[in-house]
Structure formats: structure tokens, C-alpha cells
Amino acid sequence: KQWYQRRVTGILTVMKVRLKGAEKGHSLLKKKSDALTMKFRATLKKIIENKTVMGDVMKAVYFSLAEAAYAAGDISQTVIQNADKAQNKIKFTKDNVAGVQLTNFSMFTEGSDNYQLTGLGKGGQTVTRCKETAQKA
């Protein structure tokens, strides 16, 4: 009878340790899930804000493009000829959220402006305003 009690006590101790480990693992996974959910909701909120603003911004961009086309004529060939290297680039950074690596994208401008002299003869200010409006978008 004594060996039976020792064995049952040993089994109970092992089960208690397993239960405690499982509870700790569950709480850690719950914290990770909550952190990722919060990050997801913040990202989704940004996307929704940008989408609502984008309609008005794109309306302004198209109107500005129409103004530039009216003032300076057809500038498409000049734009195509000056397109040598990308001026706006994307930078990738890693963000650690609860042990999960998430990629962040951010835009930055590099190099000189190839379109400084575009529309210099006619409608230069309108073309510059069009470019600035498009960059805001």
C-alpha cells in the first residue's frame, strides 16, 4: 500500500507540473494573440483612413494633371524621356510584435529632381504644382 501512495503522489506531481506548464503556455499565446490583434487593428485603421482620404486626393491629382495638360500641352514624352532612375523608393524595416517579425514599408525620396525644367517654356508652375500634388498622393 505504501508504494502505491508514493506512485500516485508522483503521478499527481507530474500532472500538476504539466498543468502549470500548459497554463503558462496558454497565457503566453493569449498575450501574443492580443498584441498581434492590436497591431492588426491599428494597421487596418490606417488603411481605412488612407482610403477615405485617397478619393479626394486623387480627384485633386487628376484636376491638377488636366490643368498642366491645358497649360503646358502634352508633357508625356518629356516625362518618359526624363524617367531614368526612381526618385521615390521604399524602405523595409522589421518590427517585432510579441516575438513575431512584421515588415514595415516606408517611402523616402532620394536623388535629384529630373523634372525641374519640365514645362519651363510654358506652364512650368502648373506642371510643378501637378507634380507636388501627385507626390502627396
Wavefront OBJ file of the C-alpha trace (Angstrom):
o trace
v 0.000 0.000 0.000
v 2.880 2.367 0.727
v 4.441 2.000 -2.741
v 1.012 2.690 -4.259
v 0.675 6.001 -2.385
v 4.181 7.078 -3.460
v 3.413 6.260 -7.069
v 0.072 8.126 -7.047
v 1.742 11.118 -5.361
v 4.473 11.080 -8.036
v 1.906 10.916 -10.819
v -0.074 13.778 -9.245
v 3.087 15.889 -9.012
v 3.885 15.244 -12.673
v 0.329 16.132 -13.690
v 0.442 19.358 -11.649
v 3.698 20.373 -13.344
v 2.226 19.600 -16.763
v -0.919 21.592 -15.949
v 1.106 24.579 -14.765
v 3.239 24.454 -17.953
v 0.140 24.243 -20.135
v -1.476 27.205 -18.341
v 1.679 29.284 -18.733
v 1.943 28.392 -22.439
v -1.716 29.279 -22.951
v -1.305 32.669 -21.250
v 1.797 33.446 -23.338
v -0.034 32.557 -26.555
v -3.002 34.665 -25.448
v -0.719 37.679 -24.872
v 0.877 37.169 -28.289
v -2.530 36.897 -29.925
v -3.741 40.083 -28.207
v -0.621 42.022 -29.259
v -0.945 40.889 -32.885
v -4.668 41.698 -32.894
v -3.966 45.218 -31.619
v -1.293 45.740 -34.278
v -3.656 44.415 -36.956
v -6.442 46.760 -35.849
v -4.086 49.759 -35.841
v -2.891 48.880 -39.354
v -6.454 48.377 -40.551
v -7.435 51.760 -39.090
v -4.583 53.423 -41.027
v -5.654 51.704 -44.241
v -9.260 52.823 -43.840
v -8.186 56.425 -43.119
v -5.921 56.449 -46.178
v -8.668 55.014 -48.375
v -11.161 57.676 -47.354
v -8.650 60.471 -47.954
v -7.447 58.928 -51.231
v -10.651 59.739 -53.137
v -10.329 63.485 -52.552
v -6.583 63.452 -53.139
v -6.873 61.586 -56.421
v -9.604 63.984 -57.550
v -7.174 66.863 -56.907
v -4.381 64.990 -58.742
v -6.476 64.415 -61.859
v -7.671 68.014 -61.858
v -4.077 69.221 -61.485
v -2.991 66.942 -64.346
v -5.730 68.377 -66.538
v -4.561 71.905 -65.654
v -0.970 71.006 -66.544
v -2.025 69.433 -69.836
v -4.032 72.547 -70.686
v -1.264 74.999 -69.711
v 1.830 73.158 -70.961
v 0.414 70.914 -73.657
v 1.377 67.255 -73.900
v 4.198 66.655 -71.389
v 4.049 62.846 -71.519
v 7.028 62.492 -73.882
v 9.168 64.730 -71.658
v 8.223 62.710 -68.603
v 9.053 59.441 -70.366
v 12.439 60.753 -71.550
v 13.391 62.009 -68.070
v 12.436 58.760 -66.340
v 15.917 57.452 -65.658
v 16.149 56.358 -62.035
v 13.469 56.087 -59.406
v 13.368 59.114 -57.151
v 10.835 57.725 -54.677
v 11.892 54.457 -53.074
v 10.537 52.100 -50.444
v 12.413 51.189 -47.287
v 11.721 47.908 -45.499
v 12.068 47.666 -41.726
v 11.315 44.788 -39.392
v 9.043 45.332 -36.417
v 8.967 42.824 -33.563
v 5.494 42.358 -32.105
v 5.388 39.726 -29.358
v 8.166 37.727 -30.976
v 6.697 37.889 -34.480
v 8.655 39.748 -37.176
v 6.387 42.108 -39.143
v 7.572 44.076 -42.162
v 7.024 47.838 -42.287
v 7.166 49.790 -45.531
v 8.044 53.472 -45.684
v 8.620 55.734 -48.680
v 11.573 58.078 -48.992
v 12.890 60.403 -51.687
v 16.424 60.000 -52.965
v 18.414 61.818 -55.617
v 17.811 64.988 -57.563
v 14.622 66.037 -59.308
v 14.777 65.112 -63.009
v 11.720 67.212 -63.784
v 12.940 70.619 -62.612
v 12.969 72.034 -66.124
v 9.822 70.308 -67.382
v 7.360 72.853 -68.710
v 9.817 75.712 -68.343
v 8.760 77.264 -71.634
v 5.034 77.162 -70.975
v 3.024 76.243 -67.891
v 6.024 75.459 -65.670
v 4.286 76.461 -62.454
v 1.256 74.369 -63.313
v 3.430 71.330 -64.043
v 5.323 71.813 -60.770
v 2.032 72.107 -58.863
v 0.810 68.927 -60.584
v 3.971 67.076 -59.544
v 3.660 68.224 -55.929
v 0.003 67.223 -55.776
v 0.816 63.773 -57.168
v 3.633 63.318 -54.629
v 1.225 63.979 -51.760
v -0.916 61.118 -53.001
l 1 2 3 4 5 6 7 8 9 10 11 12 13 14 15 16 17 18 19 20 21 22 23 24 25 26 27 28 29 30 31 32 33 34 35 36 37 38 39 40 41 42 43 44 45 46 47 48 49 50 51 52 53 54 55 56 57 58 59 60 61 62 63 64 65 66 67 68 69 70 71 72 73 74 75 76 77 78 79 80 81 82 83 84 85 86 87 88 89 90 91 92 93 94 95 96 97 98 99 100 101 102 103 104 105 106 107 108 109 110 111 112 113 114 115 116 117 118 119 120 121 122 123 124 125 126 127 128 129 130 131 132 133 134 135 136 137
